[in-house]
């Protein structure tokens, strides 16, 4: 069976736009024809369905093939021109168009998103949207995409971008402010960065037909987030999580309590840990468990690793320790073939009215010619075996169904 063929899966409740706390809906995503009854049934049941992704890295080589591109200049040790990443990808996979549509990069993922009927679509955006030219000194890698290419996220219906990561300020405070303005002008909410510490810690709020979803975002130095990027009382920056201490977990819990109301469900998105390897540090487990024990978190959305890591279900709430990259320009770069960073997962957790996990489906994707394509049968089986191996260590398991999708299984 060719698993790159599109797989249809109908989904859940009405999709709402992100709104500040206390406001009412101004816009909503148009429903797909013929699915109203299914959405209404899901809404009545009180469940919500999410689309979550790991790192979306649309700078460097990918920016160079989009309708608008920034200067290809880089300050990396070995690569000084972003077009070199395009050349490496072409050397591996063949010719790539030099100016593509916004649909091109998403490829098969657009059909998947359209059919998913997810109530909220959330990505970790690891790219600064700016034309600023001042590279942050001392960093080895910088990502930026032309702000006009924000249409790349609009066309995929992205509701919220996680920004507390180690690339959002690659072009300093001006680059961050331009990123924030670019997203917000297009109606895309953000979490994890802001013009001051209060705004950086404010959650993105998604109004759905089944209640509100609050999305909080934090960046950790274990994932390379510089301490100098911490937002201040009067200074733009990221929502910085200096360590995983008891004091900090209590700070996160209190922040959630300041916003959470009865019936709300919460995602706490954390950029933490190394880029490579499957090991889950004990301090991450303890931190995540404490957030769930306190009632602060219904989903822990962890990212930083360039490949998917194991998923734990603790008290019927999912902990994604590392979602892996969804989009990157690593094609043709060698060095760590055992991790298969050309393979991605699209995550679709469904939560009940109480915030508990009902199901978690993962759709395997393959990055080819800077485009998301359905993974092949062999690639899908590799992902299934790898995820099952790692999830078993955490008390869950992964099964592969006949449609080429992965589902998470756990004991309540």
C-alpha positions as CSV (number, residue, x, y, z in Angstrom):
1,X,0.0,0.0,0.0
2,X,1.3,3.5,-0.9
3,X,0.8,5.5,2.3
4,X,1.5,8.7,0.5
5,X,-2.0,8.5,-0.9
6,X,-4.4,10.8,0.9
7,X,-6.2,9.2,3.9
8,X,-9.6,10.6,4.8
9,X,-10.6,11.1,8.4
10,X,-13.6,13.1,9.5
11,X,-13.2,15.1,12.7
12,X,-14.7,17.1,15.5
13,X,-16.3,20.3,16.6
14,X,-16.6,23.8,15.3
15,X,-13.3,25.6,14.8
16,X,-13.0,29.0,16.6
17,X,-10.7,31.9,16.2
18,X,-8.2,32.8,18.9
19,X,-9.6,35.5,21.1
20,X,-8.4,37.5,24.2
21,X,-10.0,36.5,27.4
22,X,-13.4,37.9,27.9
23,X,-14.1,38.8,24.2
24,X,-16.6,37.2,21.8
25,X,-16.0,35.6,18.4
26,X,-15.5,37.9,15.5
27,X,-14.6,35.4,12.9
28,X,-14.6,31.6,12.4
29,X,-13.1,29.2,9.9
30,X,-15.7,28.2,7.2
31,X,-17.1,24.7,7.8
32,X,-16.4,22.1,5.2
33,X,-19.4,21.0,3.2
34,X,-21.4,18.0,4.5
35,X,-19.7,17.8,8.0
36,X,-22.0,20.0,10.1
37,X,-23.8,17.1,11.8
38,X,-20.5,15.5,12.8
39,X,-19.2,18.8,14.2
40,X,-22.4,19.5,16.1
41,X,-22.3,16.0,17.6
42,X,-18.8,16.5,18.8
43,X,-19.7,19.9,20.2
44,X,-22.5,18.5,22.2
45,X,-20.3,15.8,23.6
46,X,-17.9,18.5,24.8
47,X,-14.8,17.1,23.1
48,X,-12.2,19.2,21.3
49,X,-9.7,18.1,18.7
50,X,-6.3,19.8,18.3
51,X,-3.6,19.8,15.7
52,X,-0.2,20.1,17.3
53,X,3.2,20.2,15.6
54,X,6.8,20.3,16.6
55,X,9.3,22.7,15.1
56,X,8.3,24.6,11.9
57,X,11.6,26.0,10.5
58,X,10.7,28.0,7.4
59,X,13.9,30.2,7.2
60,X,17.1,29.7,5.3
61,X,16.5,27.3,2.3
62,X,12.7,27.3,2.5
63,X,12.5,31.1,2.6
64,X,14.6,31.2,-0.5
65,X,11.9,29.3,-2.6
66,X,8.9,31.2,-1.3
67,X,7.3,34.2,-3.2
68,X,9.2,36.7,-1.0
69,X,12.7,36.1,0.4
70,X,15.1,37.9,2.7
71,X,18.8,38.2,2.0
72,X,20.4,34.8,1.8
73,X,23.3,36.0,4.0
74,X,24.2,33.6,6.9
75,X,26.7,33.8,9.7
76,X,27.1,30.1,10.2
77,X,30.6,28.5,10.5
78,X,30.4,26.5,7.3
79,X,27.5,28.0,5.3
80,X,27.3,31.7,4.4
81,X,24.5,31.6,1.9
82,X,21.0,30.2,2.6
83,X,20.8,29.0,-1.0
84,X,23.4,26.4,-0.2
85,X,20.7,24.5,1.7
86,X,18.6,24.4,-1.4
87,X,21.5,23.0,-3.4
88,X,22.0,20.3,-0.8
89,X,18.4,19.3,-1.0
90,X,18.5,19.2,-4.8
91,X,21.7,17.1,-4.7
92,X,19.8,14.5,-2.7
93,X,16.3,14.6,-4.1
94,X,16.3,16.4,-7.4
95,X,15.2,19.8,-8.8
96,X,13.1,22.1,-6.6
97,X,11.2,25.0,-8.1
98,X,12.8,28.3,-7.4
99,X,9.6,30.1,-6.5
100,X,6.8,28.0,-5.2
101,X,3.3,28.7,-4.0
102,X,2.5,28.7,-0.3
103,X,0.6,25.4,-0.8
104,X,3.7,23.7,-2.0
105,X,5.5,23.5,1.3
106,X,2.5,22.0,3.1
107,X,1.9,19.5,0.3
108,X,-0.2,16.6,1.4
109,X,-0.6,18.2,4.9
110,X,-3.2,20.7,3.6
111,X,-5.6,17.9,2.7
112,X,-5.0,16.3,6.1
113,X,-5.7,19.5,7.9
114,X,-8.8,20.2,5.8
115,X,-10.3,16.8,6.7
116,X,-9.2,16.8,10.3
117,X,-11.8,19.4,11.5
118,X,-9.4,20.3,14.3
119,X,-10.7,23.0,16.7
120,X,-7.3,24.6,17.0
121,X,-4.1,24.4,14.9
122,X,-0.9,25.1,16.8
123,X,2.7,25.1,15.6
124,X,6.0,25.8,17.2
125,X,7.4,28.5,14.9
126,X,11.2,28.4,15.1
127,X,11.8,31.3,12.6
128,X,11.8,35.0,13.0
129,X,9.5,36.8,10.5
130,X,11.6,39.9,9.8
131,X,13.7,41.8,7.2
132,X,15.9,43.0,10.0
133,X,19.6,42.4,9.2
134,X,21.2,42.4,12.6
135,X,22.1,38.9,13.5
136,X,22.1,38.1,17.3
137,X,25.8,37.9,18.1
138,X,27.2,34.6,19.5
139,X,24.6,32.3,17.9
140,X,25.8,29.7,15.4
141,X,22.5,29.4,13.5
142,X,19.9,32.1,12.6
143,X,16.5,31.6,11.0
144,X,14.4,34.3,9.4
145,X,11.6,34.4,6.8
146,X,10.3,37.4,4.9
147,X,7.2,38.7,6.8
148,X,5.1,38.7,3.6
149,X,5.5,34.9,3.7
150,X,3.2,34.8,6.7
151,X,0.6,33.7,4.2
152,X,2.3,30.3,4.5
153,X,0.6,30.0,7.9
154,X,-2.7,31.6,6.9
155,X,-3.2,29.1,4.0
156,X,-2.9,26.2,6.5
157,X,-5.3,27.8,8.9
158,X,-2.8,28.1,11.7
159,X,-4.5,29.6,14.8
160,X,-1.5,30.0,17.1
161,X,2.3,30.1,16.9
162,X,4.4,29.1,19.9
163,X,7.3,31.6,20.1
164,X,9.2,30.7,23.3
165,X,12.1,29.0,21.5
166,X,15.7,29.5,20.5
167,X,15.2,31.1,17.1
168,X,12.4,33.7,17.6
169,X,15.0,36.4,18.5
170,X,17.7,35.5,16.1
171,X,17.4,39.0,14.8
172,X,17.1,40.8,18.1
173,X,14.4,42.8,19.7
174,X,13.4,44.5,16.3
175,X,13.1,41.1,14.7
176,X,10.9,39.8,17.5
177,X,8.6,42.9,17.4
178,X,8.3,42.6,13.6
179,X,7.4,38.9,14.1
180,X,4.7,39.7,16.6
181,X,3.2,42.5,14.5
182,X,3.3,40.3,11.4
183,X,1.4,37.4,13.1
184,X,-1.1,39.6,14.9
185,X,-1.9,41.7,11.8
186,X,-3.0,38.5,10.1
187,X,-5.1,37.3,13.0
188,X,-2.7,34.6,14.1
189,X,-2.2,34.5,17.9
190,X,1.0,33.8,19.6
191,X,2.2,32.6,23.0
192,X,5.5,32.7,24.7
193,X,6.9,36.0,23.6
194,X,5.8,39.6,23.8
195,X,6.7,43.3,24.1
196,X,7.1,42.8,27.9
197,X,7.0,40.0,30.5
198,X,3.3,40.3,31.1
199,X,2.5,39.9,27.4
200,X,5.0,37.1,27.0
201,X,3.4,35.0,29.7
202,X,-0.2,35.7,28.5
203,X,-1.8,32.6,26.9
204,X,-3.3,32.4,23.5
205,X,-7.0,31.8,23.8
206,X,-9.0,29.7,21.4
207,X,-12.8,29.8,21.6
208,X,-14.3,26.6,20.3
209,X,-17.9,25.3,20.2
210,X,-17.0,23.3,23.3
211,X,-15.3,25.9,25.4
212,X,-12.0,27.7,25.6
213,X,-8.5,26.4,25.0
214,X,-5.7,28.2,26.8
215,X,-2.2,27.8,25.3
216,X,0.8,28.8,27.5
217,X,4.4,28.7,26.2
218,X,7.8,28.6,27.9
219,X,11.4,28.4,26.7
220,X,14.2,26.6,28.5
221,X,17.9,27.1,28.4
222,X,18.2,23.3,27.9
223,X,17.0,23.9,24.4
224,X,19.4,26.7,23.7
225,X,17.1,29.6,24.6
226,X,19.5,32.4,25.8
227,X,18.9,33.9,29.2
228,X,19.4,37.4,27.6
229,X,16.1,36.8,25.7
230,X,14.0,36.8,28.9
231,X,11.2,39.3,28.6
232,X,11.4,42.1,31.2
233,X,8.9,44.5,32.8
234,X,9.5,47.0,30.0
235,X,11.5,44.9,27.5
236,X,10.4,42.5,24.8
237,X,11.5,38.9,24.9
238,X,10.5,35.3,25.6
239,X,8.7,33.7,28.5
240,X,11.8,32.2,29.9
241,X,11.9,29.1,32.1
242,X,15.3,29.3,33.8
243,X,15.1,25.7,35.2
244,X,12.6,23.0,36.1
245,X,12.7,23.7,39.9
246,X,9.8,23.5,42.3
247,X,9.7,27.3,42.5
248,X,9.3,27.6,38.7
249,X,6.7,24.9,38.5
250,X,4.7,26.8,41.2
251,X,5.1,30.0,39.1
252,X,3.7,28.2,36.1
253,X,0.8,26.8,38.1
254,X,0.0,30.2,39.5
255,X,0.1,31.8,36.0
256,X,-2.4,29.2,34.8
257,X,-4.7,29.8,37.8
258,X,-4.7,33.5,36.9
259,X,-6.4,32.8,33.6
260,X,-8.1,29.5,33.8
261,X,-11.8,29.4,34.4
262,X,-14.2,26.4,34.9
263,X,-14.5,24.4,31.6
264,X,-11.3,25.7,30.1
265,X,-8.7,23.2,28.8
266,X,-5.0,24.0,28.8
267,X,-2.0,23.3,26.7
268,X,1.4,24.0,28.2
269,X,4.0,24.2,25.4
270,X,7.6,23.9,26.4
271,X,10.7,24.2,24.3
272,X,13.1,22.0,26.3
273,X,15.9,19.5,25.9
274,X,18.5,18.6,23.3
275,X,18.0,18.3,19.6
276,X,18.9,14.6,19.4
277,X,18.4,11.5,21.4
278,X,15.4,9.6,22.9
279,X,16.2,9.8,26.6
280,X,13.7,11.6,28.7
281,X,15.3,13.4,31.7
282,X,13.8,12.7,35.1
283,X,13.4,16.4,35.8
284,X,11.2,16.8,32.7
285,X,8.9,13.9,33.9
286,X,8.7,15.4,37.4
287,X,7.9,18.9,36.1
288,X,5.2,17.6,33.7
289,X,3.6,15.4,36.4
290,X,3.5,18.3,38.8
291,X,1.7,20.5,36.2
292,X,-0.9,17.7,35.7
293,X,-1.3,16.9,39.4
294,X,-2.0,20.6,40.1
295,X,-4.7,20.7,37.4
296,X,-2.7,23.3,35.4
297,X,-2.1,21.2,32.3
298,X,-4.3,19.0,30.2
299,X,-1.6,18.6,27.5
300,X,2.2,19.0,27.8
301,X,3.4,20.0,24.3
302,X,7.1,19.5,24.4
303,X,9.5,20.3,21.5
304,X,13.1,20.9,20.6
305,X,14.2,17.5,19.4
306,X,14.5,17.2,15.7
307,X,12.8,13.8,15.7
308,X,9.7,12.5,17.6
309,X,10.3,11.2,21.1
310,X,8.2,9.0,23.3
311,X,4.7,10.1,24.6
312,X,3.5,9.4,28.1
313,X,-0.1,9.5,29.3
314,X,-0.2,10.5,32.9
315,X,-3.6,10.6,34.7
316,X,-5.2,10.4,31.2
317,X,-3.3,13.5,30.0
318,X,-0.7,13.4,27.3
319,X,2.9,14.4,27.7
320,X,4.7,14.9,24.4
321,X,8.3,15.2,25.4
322,X,9.6,16.0,21.9
323,X,7.3,16.4,18.9
324,X,10.1,16.5,16.4
325,X,10.4,18.8,13.4
326,X,7.4,19.2,11.1
327,X,9.1,21.4,8.5
328,X,12.8,22.0,8.1
329,X,15.5,22.5,5.4
330,X,17.8,19.7,6.6
331,X,17.3,17.6,3.4
332,X,20.7,16.7,2.1
333,X,22.5,17.4,5.4
334,X,24.2,14.2,6.7
335,X,25.4,13.3,10.1
336,X,22.6,11.7,12.1
337,X,20.7,9.3,9.8
338,X,19.6,7.0,12.7
339,X,17.1,9.7,13.8
340,X,15.5,10.2,10.4
341,X,14.8,14.0,10.7
342,X,13.2,13.8,7.2
343,X,10.2,12.1,8.8
344,X,7.6,14.1,10.7
345,X,4.4,13.4,12.6
346,X,1.2,15.5,12.6
347,X,-0.4,15.1,16.1
348,X,-4.2,15.1,16.6
349,X,-5.2,14.7,20.3
350,X,-8.8,14.7,21.2
351,X,-9.8,15.9,24.7
352,X,-13.1,15.4,26.6
353,X,-14.9,18.0,28.5
354,X,-12.8,17.4,31.6
355,X,-9.5,17.7,29.7
356,X,-8.7,14.0,29.6
357,X,-7.3,12.4,26.5
358,X,-9.9,10.5,24.5
359,X,-7.6,9.6,21.6
360,X,-4.3,10.6,19.9
361,X,-3.8,10.0,16.2
362,X,-0.4,10.7,14.5
363,X,0.0,11.0,10.8
364,X,3.4,10.1,9.3
365,X,4.9,12.6,6.8
366,X,8.1,12.7,4.8
367,X,9.9,15.9,3.9
368,X,11.0,15.7,0.2
369,X,12.1,18.6,-1.9
370,X,11.1,20.9,1.0
371,X,7.5,19.6,0.8
372,X,5.4,17.5,3.2
373,X,4.4,14.3,1.6
374,X,2.7,11.2,2.9
375,X,5.3,8.8,4.3
376,X,5.8,5.6,2.3
377,X,4.8,2.3,3.8
378,X,8.4,1.5,4.9
379,X,8.8,5.0,6.4
380,X,5.5,4.7,8.2
381,X,6.5,1.3,9.6
382,X,9.8,2.7,10.8
383,X,8.0,5.5,12.6
384,X,5.5,3.1,14.1
385,X,8.2,0.8,15.4
386,X,10.4,3.6,16.7
387,X,7.5,5.4,18.5
388,X,6.2,2.1,20.0
389,X,9.6,1.3,21.3
390,X,10.0,4.7,23.0
391,X,6.4,4.9,24.2
392,X,6.6,1.5,25.9
393,X,9.3,3.0,28.1
394,X,6.7,5.5,29.3
395,X,3.8,3.0,29.8
396,X,2.0,3.6,26.5
397,X,2.2,2.0,23.1
398,X,1.6,2.8,19.4
399,X,-0.3,0.9,16.9
400,X,-0.4,1.2,13.1
401,X,-3.8,0.9,11.4
402,X,-4.6,-0.1,7.9
403,X,-4.9,3.5,6.8
404,X,-1.2,4.1,7.6
405,X,-1.9,6.2,10.8
406,X,-0.5,5.7,14.2
407,X,-2.7,5.7,17.3
408,X,-1.6,5.9,20.9
409,X,-2.8,3.4,23.5
410,X,-2.5,3.5,27.3
411,X,-4.0,2.2,30.5
412,X,-6.3,4.6,32.3
